[in-house]
């Protein structure tokens, strides 16, 4: 018996943090979540598997376009024609969306109830699946206690959308723990919600398949689903299949003191070549992070200089035949100065740098830095929030403070300036 | 910190040089390219570290870049340190008093944690910097001017400030539209709307689906109806189509029945009959040809000649043929090999005779040496050579060292040292301090006098507000300066306030007068009745009308009222009313005619009224302000009440306050100075006592005694130092000599050991005992060579014997074969006989192959004859069968029957075709029913029905197509939803804009924060230090301008513009000053910041690079005098390329010792300096 365990497909969810630029492969990137789901369906048909489990968040919550639902139904039709049932669990994003309620699914799609746990049997393989979807956006309670007891002499699969005991990157939904899950006596727990692929426990198998397609720089690396094979008398076997159409990468380019423009571009090009090799022919989205103390810092101190260098790096990416899209060029370079020495000095610059250092470690002072930025917040609070920009965010303020410090130290502490 | 001396190694044009610096004002003169910049760079890099990629590192330098020297710290301690490029520890040095070591870290701390940028920016002055500072100060705010210096140069600071403001302003402004972030925010708002509009909502989708289902239902219904009509139509058409072929088929079936033929003959039977007859004739011709060929082959076989004996020896002959080439080669090679063997044997003999004329090859066996023995001989021979060389080297070194020892010992004897050195040293160390102390006492006494004079002057000035002398001014309960400043501001504001109200009142009065005048003029010009007049007339008219109505309509007695209304008692009411009415209308008409003037007049009246109200209000405010002024004045007086004085204006009192503060400071300074003089005088006394004791000479002036003492101490110290050096060297040399002797003894032992080993080796090799290593090595090499030659001779001889043996074997084999099969060839050379035999063998082979081919051909012809006979029999059999099938005996009857059979077959095929046509017309309908209907129906009836059904079908089709179109439309709308999502595309665009926004904010925020932090730092610094800084600038500017400008203040405007004044009354902004004064102002600001910096950190040498070239003589002298004074506390290194400047400096500082880069002061190499010493 074979089945696919997938979750967090988030069909038509847009990629976050990507700027369009001339030559960038926009269309391929936009349709990446759909292509990834198509790959899962194709894998199911070609293997072939006996059924497919989707452990929540097939859709992306705020996205209400019916075209998404229609397209998804067409993929389920493909599975239907191949005689493959789909067991679909509603996750928190699905509950937020009206699309799944409005669409008519093919007959092979079996949806778990949302008010109470429900079960489906697959007689020819002696399998029974138990699951409960989310009725609304919130699911503060542990749903596992209400799940039915394991059916004896059958292979029991539990399907659940949960944050488990908690994760810094994900909101809390249907919290529970490994012990509660194991106590149910099921043979396999197919979990969704956490986007990082993880085998939580091996006996019984408690598994997060992760999401099928990375959608931002925090979801770098291979993404896909698990193909689970069960032979009588032996433990289930897990095979991960990468279905992502686009892969996210972080490329650190470390510059040495004497590196200039040519070296910067050469090292960046080497990093991009490495990314191309790691992408297995997929489109790659790369964040280039320039680090190190280097004279190249002076190339990036002005807006024009930075834009020019970003353009050059995008050009480098374009030379890979549309296989790499630059998400962002993050500058963490520092100039060739000795900040510690400057900070110790008794002149005004020393005082300024010591004050900056104090602000860095004093939360109240750090937060007061948001005051000069408030004019922007007043103008565009909603737009900033939607773009994921938080002017009072601790980390962001630290980053901006460090950049400002470098800027000032470079201009005021360098005899070459 | 002051630089005392400096030694340079391999830095730019400065190869190896030494310099002494004046701890106060050090002038350095040199024309362009003379090395001023190099020297400056060296000082900076010596103090703070060499540049990694150093432009002063020349390939021509022989050693590493380094500098060492002595500096004096502000607390009097001196350190000496050396910095070398590429050393592991960049700094080596020590304190000169206690020799405590210093490292890079210690040095950094001693330099007050200053760094090279700080040093260059704050302590470095160039002409460019001064000019840029002067230019920027014109428009600089006070913050920039005062504290930009704290960030290096003012121009750099302002440039950065402006750049930051431009950078973040380019990205976002609060009211901007076209700025990057503003634009993105607007775009994002629009894009959100676009996405919302493009999204297909679930409700919209459900409606489309319902439309599709309804269209499908109608389409199915109409489709069914259309299909039924179409089916009927098709059936009728098929009957009509089948009608004609069906009739024709019926006629043909009747004709076939009439032929009455019983037998069934296959198609083309007549052609088969004819072919069989032709095959019989062809077989007979073939048989005749085969017989002829067989006969010819038999004849040729009989004639053929074969040689079986020869063929038997084919393989042996083949081997011999392959040998022929090699045998011919052996015949040529054999004599040469034999000759070579003889030559090699002769070489062996020669080699042996070279070693010893009495030796021959047989002696080789007597001198057998093994490989180990030969190697031992080589090794010992080499060792012997090395020992000899060492012996010679040691002898040379020994002689040289002994000579050097004698020379140094004589030198030491000649050097004399005084035994009072230690006491003298102590005195000499204090001489400089003693002189400084004397100088200090002089200065302190001068200061004391200056302080006293200033105190008296201040006291006299301070008495003014009292009107009488008060002894204890320092004890007065004087208000704080800040309070007085506030009063000054308040008075100033009050004056401005009063002035504003006065001006306002006057302005309003003037306005009112102007309006009134205009109004009067209007009235005079147009004689317009005013509104009041019109209203009065109308009121009179209306009163008259009331009287008429009451009298004539209501019949009331109103005569008294009428009389009161009438102007004259004899007037009639109606006439007068009419007259009044006319008058009112006339006034109204006149006003109407002059409407514009009226409107203007009314407007003016309102304005006047308004202005009068404002005027009253302004007067009230003015009164209030005057009241406030009085209150403020009272407060001002009460503030000073405790001091029992009549305060003057706040500004005057502020000046008074400054003078008071100065007085207090001066009084305290006076006490301090008195105390210092006492302490220093005590130290001087102690020193002179010590001197008398150690170096008596009461009649000699003390300075002369000191000089003598220094000279004698210096000479004695030099001798001691030199003697120490020589002694140390003597010890080292003696040690080296001992080492040499030891080495020579060891060598002799080695030689003895060698000799012993050599004797043993000769014994082992059985060589004569008197052979040295050279003879033994030559004999061993010669014998080895002879052995090799002998081995080669033996190998060559053996090879010749083998070749001869092979030749004889070949000749014997050939002769044997000739005896057996070709005795006629026995007399030929073996190789020739083999060639002839091979030729005969080729011929025999060719005859044999031809015989084989003929036998094979004969067999094939026999087989073919048998096949042709079989074919002829088959053809004859077929002819018999065909006649039997037709049931006839003769060939003519056979052809008649065949013709009838062919006719029947043609008709049957026509019937089959017609049946197919009927079948095709019938289509999918049942065959029996269809045939039955054809047999029973009528074609005309079918045609009429068809026309009717076709009309119904067309109608139905039209309606069906309409519904299909509706269905397709709905389906298309839904199908479009399956395609690429427009909403998703727009969402991608939106996300792209959001990403751009995030990126732009990431760029904007650091610029904004940098701007903010810079401004905050300046504000903080200003809050803490502004008054002190202003005071310093004032003092310095006053000195630099010789008292022409004595006050510096910031204005109360928003920008805080700087202003300066000569007398505290007339104030000028920087832009109003001359360029020279502005440069002096900027210099004063920079020096003031240095003062501020040095209060809490180690002072560093100030470097000025020809900054006075744009100053006129007066300014130049004034500035040099100020610098000379400052150099009492700070070291100032002043560089110039103008000789005039050197002269000016000498006039002001006669003791100054300029370093001339063009002459020998700088370019005196270290080596020369040492040699001179």
Interface residues (C-beta under 8 A of the other chain):
Chain A: X12 X14 X15 X16 X17 X18 X19 X20 X26 X29 X30 X31 X63 X64 X65 X66 X67 X68 X69 X70 X71 X74 X98 X99 X101 X102 X302 X303 X306 X327 X328 X337 X338 X341 X342 X344 X345 X346 X347 X348 X349 X350 X351 X352 X355 X356 X369 X372 X373 X375 X376 X378 X379 X380 X383 X384 X386 X387 X388 X389 X391 X396 X399 X400 X401 X403 X404 X407 X408 X411 X412 X413 X414 X415 X417
Chain B: X108 X112 X113 X114 X115 X116 X117 X118 X120 X121 X122 X147 X150 X151 X152 X156 X157 X160 X164 X167 X170 X171 X172 X174 X181 X182 X185 X188 X189 X198 X199 X200 X201 X202 X204 X205 X206 X974 X977 X978 X980 X981 X983 X984 X985 X987 X988 X989 X990 X991 X992 X994 X995 X996 X997 X998 X999 X1001 X1002 X1003 X1004 X1005 X1006 X1007 X1008 X1009 X1010 X1011 X1012 X1013 X1014 X1016 X1017 X1018 X1020 X1021 X1093 X1096 X1097
